Amino acid sequence: MLKEAMKAKDEAGLRTLRAIKGAIILAKTEKNAGEMTAEKELQLIQKLAKQRKESFEIYQGQGMIDLATKEKEELDVLEKFLPKQLSEEEVKPIIAALIAEMEVINIKEMGKVIGAANKKLAGQADGGVISRIVKELLTITN
């Protein structure tokens, strides 16, 4: 893909692919890194996408349109590597089923449900959305 981006003179694609490659190399060389799995690579790409999204929002809020545009271009490239994000309406029944399956009725056990939901929905839903929905569903049941 890197060669394709070079041939197409796709600056945003090239920047983003180099960032992904750099993040993977850095993760491989970290102390106690272990083996680089597809799951770890997906987590790295999610992290990079989250960083780009936050930067885009900050730059846009401060009127730095040129920097915001760069971040948005890179975010668009990163999203091509990520699984489709589920909407809140699609996530709610999955979490409700997990709560029922785990027989959790107390909001104090919210962490268990969030952990299970994060595993089940890995890469398909944002952790903040999962947390908010779990809290909402457990508050309703009490």
Long-range contacts (C-beta under 8 A, 24 or more apart in sequence): 12-70, 12-73, 12-74, 12-76, 12-77, 13-77, 15-70, 15-74, 16-73, 16-74, 16-77, 16-78, 17-77, 19-48, 19-74, 20-44, 20-45, 20-48, 20-78, 20-81, 23-47, 23-48, 39-122, 42-81, 42-82, 42-83, 42-122, 42-123, 45-78, 45-81, 45-82, 46-82, 46-123, 48-78, 49-75, 49-78, 49-79, 49-82, 52-78, 82-123, 83-123, 83-124, 84-124, 85-124, 85-125, 85-126, 86-121, 86-124, 86-125, 88-129, 88-133, 91-121, 91-125, 91-129, 91-130, 91-133, 92-133, 92-137, 94-120, 94-121, 95-130, 95-133, 95-134, 95-137, 96-137, 99-134, 99-137, 99-138, 99-141, 104-138, 105-138, 105-141, 105-142, 106-138, 106-142, 107-135, 107-138, 107-139, 107-142, 109-138, 110-134, 110-135, 110-138, 113-138
